[in-house]
Amino acid sequence: MDKKPFFLKDHLCFSIYACSREIIKRYHPLLKELNITYPQYLVLVVLSEKNKLTVKELGEELYLDSGTLTPLLKRLEQSGIVTRIRSKEDERKVEVSLTEKGVELKKKAENIPIHIFDETDLTDEDIADLNRQFHHILKKLNQKA
């Protein structure tokens, strides 16, 4: 980078932040119909991919600490969307998985990302390329942490 990123337009972090806020804002009415929040939706997505994870593994996937994740999971459990069960092999671990209600909710939510990105007029290739770039940044930042 040739110049110092002093101006707001030069801050990659601001571009990512503002874009993220705008995308999440578009998720809100769709998720409201399902009676879940965006972070709850992310838990739903991860558990639909992985079936069962420990709280620690789920936190690693979502980049959330247990102080943020535990109340989120508690609300999802109270709503009947997930179960939290102590591991039989190691009682210190709590395993999280979707209930039948959670699986049904996942089916209702499957087309939400398509609906959101249709609003951007980006191609599938554009979205995949951006996603690769952001994952690359995330990987680099985590290597330095």
C-alpha positions as CSV (number, residue, x, y, z in Angstrom):
1,M,0.0,0.0,0.0
2,D,1.5,3.3,-1.1
3,K,-0.4,5.6,1.1
4,K,-1.5,5.6,4.7
5,P,-5.2,4.7,5.0
6,F,-6.2,7.8,6.8
7,F,-9.3,8.7,4.8
8,L,-12.4,6.6,5.5
9,K,-12.7,5.6,1.9
10,D,-9.2,4.0,2.2
11,H,-10.1,1.8,5.2
12,L,-10.8,-1.8,4.1
13,C,-12.2,-2.4,7.6
14,F,-14.8,0.3,7.1
15,S,-15.8,-1.1,3.7
16,I,-16.2,-4.6,5.1
17,Y,-18.1,-3.3,8.2
18,A,-20.5,-1.1,6.2
19,C,-21.2,-3.8,3.6
20,S,-21.8,-6.3,6.4
21,R,-24.3,-4.1,8.1
22,E,-26.2,-3.5,4.8
23,I,-26.3,-7.2,4.1
24,I,-27.4,-8.1,7.6
25,K,-30.1,-5.4,7.4
26,R,-31.5,-7.2,4.4
27,Y,-31.5,-10.5,6.3
28,H,-33.5,-9.0,9.2
29,P,-37.1,-9.0,7.7
30,L,-36.6,-12.5,6.3
31,L,-35.3,-13.9,9.6
32,K,-38.0,-12.1,11.5
33,E,-40.5,-14.3,9.6
34,L,-38.7,-17.3,11.0
35,N,-38.5,-15.7,14.5
36,I,-34.7,-15.9,14.7
37,T,-31.8,-13.4,14.8
38,Y,-28.9,-13.2,12.4
39,P,-26.5,-14.9,14.9
40,Q,-29.1,-17.6,15.5
41,Y,-29.3,-18.1,11.7
42,L,-25.5,-18.5,11.6
43,V,-25.8,-21.3,14.2
44,L,-28.5,-22.9,12.2
45,V,-26.3,-22.8,9.1
46,V,-23.2,-24.3,10.8
47,L,-25.2,-27.1,12.5
48,S,-27.0,-28.0,9.3
49,E,-23.5,-28.5,7.7
50,K,-21.8,-30.3,10.7
51,N,-24.8,-32.0,12.4
52,K,-23.3,-32.0,15.9
53,L,-20.6,-29.8,17.4
54,T,-19.3,-29.0,20.8
55,V,-19.9,-25.5,22.0
56,K,-16.2,-24.8,21.6
57,E,-16.2,-26.1,18.0
58,L,-19.2,-24.0,17.2
59,G,-17.6,-20.9,18.7
60,E,-14.5,-21.6,16.6
61,E,-16.6,-21.9,13.4
62,L,-18.5,-18.6,14.1
63,Y,-15.6,-16.7,15.7
64,L,-17.7,-16.2,18.9
65,D,-16.5,-16.7,22.5
66,S,-18.5,-18.8,24.9
67,G,-19.8,-15.7,26.7
68,T,-21.6,-14.7,23.5
69,L,-22.5,-18.1,22.3
70,T,-23.9,-19.6,25.5
71,P,-26.9,-17.2,25.8
72,L,-27.5,-17.5,22.1
73,L,-27.6,-21.3,22.3
74,K,-29.8,-21.1,25.4
75,R,-32.4,-19.1,23.5
76,L,-32.3,-21.5,20.6
77,E,-32.7,-24.4,23.0
78,Q,-35.7,-22.7,24.7
79,S,-37.2,-22.2,21.2
80,G,-36.8,-26.0,20.5
81,I,-34.4,-25.4,17.6
82,V,-31.3,-27.0,19.1
83,T,-30.4,-29.4,21.9
84,R,-27.4,-29.1,24.2
85,I,-26.2,-32.4,25.7
86,R,-23.2,-33.1,27.9
87,S,-20.8,-35.4,26.1
88,K,-20.8,-39.0,27.5
89,E,-17.0,-39.2,26.8
90,D,-16.1,-35.9,28.4
91,E,-18.7,-34.2,30.7
92,R,-16.8,-30.9,30.3
93,K,-18.0,-30.8,26.7
94,V,-21.5,-29.8,25.6
95,E,-22.6,-31.0,22.2
96,V,-25.1,-29.0,20.2
97,S,-27.3,-30.3,17.4
98,L,-30.4,-29.3,15.5
99,T,-33.8,-30.7,16.6
100,E,-36.5,-31.7,14.1
101,K,-37.8,-28.2,14.4
102,G,-34.3,-26.8,13.7
103,V,-34.1,-29.0,10.6
104,E,-37.5,-27.7,9.4
105,L,-36.4,-24.1,10.1
106,K,-33.2,-24.7,8.1
107,K,-35.3,-25.8,5.1
108,K,-37.4,-22.6,5.3
109,A,-34.2,-20.5,5.5
110,E,-32.3,-22.2,2.6
111,N,-33.1,-19.6,0.0
112,I,-32.4,-16.5,2.1
113,P,-28.8,-16.0,0.8
114,I,-30.0,-16.3,-2.8
115,H,-32.7,-13.7,-2.2
116,I,-30.1,-11.4,-0.5
117,F,-27.5,-11.6,-3.2
118,D,-30.0,-11.3,-6.0
119,E,-30.3,-7.7,-4.8
120,T,-26.6,-7.1,-5.4
121,D,-26.6,-8.0,-9.1
122,L,-23.3,-9.8,-8.5
123,T,-22.6,-13.0,-10.4
124,D,-22.1,-16.3,-8.6
125,E,-18.4,-16.0,-9.6
126,D,-18.2,-12.5,-8.1
127,I,-19.6,-13.7,-4.9
128,A,-17.4,-16.7,-4.8
129,D,-14.3,-14.5,-5.5
130,L,-15.2,-12.0,-2.8
131,N,-15.8,-14.8,-0.3
132,R,-12.4,-16.3,-1.2
133,Q,-10.7,-12.9,-0.6
134,F,-12.4,-12.4,2.7
135,H,-11.6,-15.9,3.9
136,H,-8.0,-15.2,2.9
137,I,-7.9,-12.0,4.9
138,L,-9.5,-13.8,7.9
139,K,-7.0,-16.6,7.6
140,K,-4.0,-14.2,7.5
141,L,-5.4,-12.2,10.5
142,N,-5.8,-15.4,12.5
143,Q,-2.3,-16.6,11.7
144,K,-1.0,-13.4,13.3
145,A,-3.3,-13.7,16.4
